Amino acid sequence: MRYTITREQIKELAAQLDPSTRLFTSADGQEYEKLIARWADNAVRQAGVVAVPVAYEEVSKLVKFASDNKLEITVRGGGHSTGGCSSSEGGLVIDLSGMRNVSVDKDSKLITAQGGALWEDVDNAAIEKGLATVGGTVNHTGIGGLTLGGGLGWLTGLYGTVVDNLVSAKVVIANGSLLTASENENTDLFWAIRGAGHNFGVTVEFTLQGHDQTNEVYAGGVVFTPDKLIAIIDTLNAKMKSPDPKAGIILVFASPPTMPGPVVVANVFYNGDQAAAEECFDSLFKLGPVVNTAKMMPYNHVNGLFNAMATHGRRKSIKAITLTDHVDAEFVQELFDNYAQKMKENPDLAMTFMGIEFYDVTKLNSVPIESMAFANRGLYRAGIIGLEWTDAQKDLENRAWGRSIQDKCRQRIIDSNQYSPETTKTALEYANYIEPGDLVDKRPFGINQRRLEILKQKFDPDCLFHKTTPVVPLKN
Ligand SMILES: Cc1cc2nc3c(=O)[nH]c(=O)nc-3n(C[C@H](O)[C@H](O)[C@H](O)COP(=O)(O)OP(=O)(O)OC[C@H]3O[C@@H](n4cnc5c(N)ncnc54)[C@H](O)[C@@H]3O)c2cc1C
């Protein structure tokens, strides 16, 4: 049982903190409202108090106070959880927006970012030194939430997941201790935070491996009418038989207001020069897009390209879907028809999109699944439904539709014998695209579930951190 914070407790807490840590309650009006705002309006909760620390020791004090008083607590990174995981009704929110510094060491190519940094902070600081690392494709997402759940991005084909590039982290665990976790120190904590990190504390600092990125990259949206969908999938399946790790395609169903109906957008990325990129995507371009915005740009601009379709506000929900690596074109056509029908029935959902990610998974799958908590490795294609609407009366209905698509995809893989919830080592749905209440695995961390439960008992037996893909401690 966890409790909301009382006025007396807020005073007691304030007396223990350094003046640099600011506390905000509803009495602070606009400043408080700004701090409880989230990417999705439906994720807003009335926090009892929001603390904005700028020092790691202060985060320790906040966590210890919450542990000692059995308070409801959460951490806010970039604020993109659509399930309200970084919000609290009446509890203590540790808001990391005051901790966004990033430093880059050109010689070691290490990028050290504070726990509240956004991907734009990391991408911009790194590129100044001729470096880049795997990061989120919408650069206003937080590195905190995204890294702790694994992290997929345009550079995944070359370098794997974000956690495959995590060299060390500083974590405040439930008893308030600040620990360094790496391959040499607190190795079991390091194992756990790489994939299930939201369960193990507040990560106040991440050190990521950077990679040389002195060339510009080729990226943009290639828009097709829906009659091209089967041909597009056939083309992508053919490409993925001998994938180029420098390339990535996120295929999106969207309903832009400028188009008469839903369209298919192949968002392309190539880490190389224009000639090589155009050769790589030649078979796709030959299918006759109606619009093609792809062009050369600095790497740090790429993760800003989706920002226009991922703006803050309105009601939202994201849902993980998974397809087999060789994508069944007829099935994807069914998904598109389902999407188009839903958009027609409910125009309030017009900003909703569905995406399927095509990149080379060789590097991602070269890392043994048991080497860290992240369990979304295998011959699958990650996908996402991004629901967006305005009518609060439709929250349940819209989510239920998203879950029905999720379920359809899951059942398809089970029926094709390419996945079994009982025996397959991997987890099917990508943990970072799952919301509380979604229809997913009983073991969201696959083969790694049991070790995580043991480590949860060691580091957080009273489940102080329980918001995102919670792990239940295994009692002795
Ligand atoms: C528009 C959009 C684009 C996305 N693109 C990608 C993508 O390209 N690749 C990908 O892998 N995923 C992507 N995702 C999924 C994304 O990884 C998750 O939504 C992630 O949780 C967002 O992190 P955040 O810090 O912005 O969110 P928050 O809502 O702030 O946090 C999410 C969870 O993480 C916890 N948390 C945040 N920071 C910390 C910290 N420092 N220490 C401890 N706990 C913390 C919060 O308490 C909460 O439980 C995307 C999501 C959205 C909405």
The ligand as an ORCA input file, in Angstrom:
! r2SCAN-3c Opt
* xyz 0 1
  C       6.038     10.282    -30.068
  C       6.766      9.056    -29.583
  C       7.850      8.570    -30.282
  C       8.528      7.446    -29.834
  N       9.599      6.993    -30.543
  C      10.319      5.948    -30.063
  C      11.489      5.498    -30.740
  O      11.873      6.018    -31.771
  N      12.162      4.459    -30.208
  C      11.777      3.842    -29.062
  O      12.442      2.909    -28.632
  N      10.669      4.249    -28.393
  C       9.941      5.282    -28.867
  N       8.825      5.691    -28.204
  C       8.423      5.015    -26.973
  C       9.201      5.654    -25.813
  O      10.406      4.951    -25.681
  C       8.437      5.572    -24.478
  O       7.208      6.218    -24.616
  C       9.263      6.194    -23.352
  O       8.763      5.720    -22.125
  C       9.217      7.700    -23.343
  O      10.103      8.202    -22.392
  P       9.920      9.640    -21.729
  O      11.058      9.842    -20.801
  O       9.680     10.660    -22.785
  O       8.536      9.454    -20.964
  P       8.025      9.597    -19.409
  O       6.581      9.633    -19.551
  O       8.713     10.768    -18.784
  O       8.567      8.299    -18.776
  C       8.139      7.014    -19.140
  C       8.479      6.053    -18.000
  O       9.872      6.097    -17.749
  C      10.142      6.520    -16.412
  N      11.352      7.368    -16.463
  C      11.606      8.389    -17.309
  N      12.848      8.865    -17.100
  C      13.367      8.125    -16.095
  C      14.628      8.130    -15.424
  N      15.594      8.961    -15.784
  N      14.812      7.242    -14.426
  C      13.839      6.354    -14.078
  N      12.641      6.299    -14.680
  C      12.419      7.179    -15.682
  C       8.881      7.241    -15.979
  O       8.717      7.208    -14.582
  C       7.813      6.439    -16.689
  O       7.524      5.271    -15.954
  C       8.117      6.799    -28.650
  C       7.015      7.276    -27.951
  C       6.336      8.392    -28.401
  C       5.156      8.882    -27.626
*
